[in-house]
C-alpha cells in the first residue's frame, strides 16, 4: 500500500471514529430523555445540530428529547423542526438527516 493511500485510509478511520464517539455521546444524552439512538452528524450554525433519524423515532420523540431548558411547548419545537427542514409532514423515514435546535 502506498504512503498516500495509507494516510488517506488513516484519516478516514479517524474521522469515522470521531463521528461514532460524537454519536454515542448524543445517543446517551437522548437515551436519558427517552429517545433511543439519534446520531449527531454535525453541528450547524445559529444553534442547530444535524441528527440522523433511526428506526422507531418520530418527530415528536425527537422534539421531546430536545424540549429541555425552558422550551415550554412541545408543538412549537416540532413546528421549528418542520419549518427548518422544509418538511411537508411530520412523518420521518430512518436515515433522514434533520436540523434540530441544539440544547
N, C-alpha and C positions, 0 to 999 in steps of 0.2 A: 504494500500500500504506500502511495506517495505521501510525502510530508504534508503537502497542502490538503490532500484528501483526509488525512488523519486529523488535521486541525479543524477542518470543516465538520467532521464527524464528532469531534470532542465538543465543539461549540453547540452543535445540535443537541447532544446529550445533556450538556449543562443547561441549555435553555429549556429543554423538556423537563428536566429535574426541577428547575426553578418553578415552572408552571404547576407541577404536581405539588410542590410544597405550598405554594400560594393557594392552590385549590383546596388542599387538605385543611389549611387554616380557615378558609372561608366556610368550608363544609362543616367544620367543627363549630363555628360560631352560629351557623344556620341550624345545626342539629339541636343546639341549645334552645332555639326558637321554634322547633317543630318542623323545620324543612330539612329533608334528609341530605341532599347531596348536590346542590348547585355548585358549579365550579366557576371561580373568578377567572376571566380571560385576561382582562387588562383594566387598568384604572383609566377612566376618562377625565375630561376636564369639567369644571363647574360643578363638582360634587356628585358625579356619576361614576359608576363602575359597570363593566360588562360581565354578565353571567351567562352560562350555558344551561338551558333548561334540561332537567333529567326526567326520566320516566316517572310518571305519577305526580309530578309537580303541576300546580295550577298557578295562574297569575295571582290568585287570592292567597295561596300559601306563600308565595314569594313575597308579596306585599305585606303579609302578616309578619314574616320574619324580619322585614325591614322597618316595620311600624313601631319603632322604639325612639326614645329620646325626644318626646314632645309632639310627634305626629299624632293628632287626635282622631282623625277619621280614616279608617282603612280604605274606604272607597276613593278618597282623594289620592291615596298612594297608588291604587290600581289605575285611576284616571291618568295620573302622572306617567306611569309606565306605558300605558296605551298611547298617550299622545307623544311621548318622547320617541317611541319606536315606530310610530305611524301604523299601529295595528288596526286592522279592520274589525277584529273581535277580540274577546279575551281568551279564546281557545289557543292553546300552545301545543306545539309538537316537540318531542325530545330532540335535543341538538340545536334548538333555536337559540340564537345569541340575542340577549336583551340588554339594553342600557337601563340600569336601575339606580335610584338615588342611593348614594353612599351613606352609611350610618353616620 
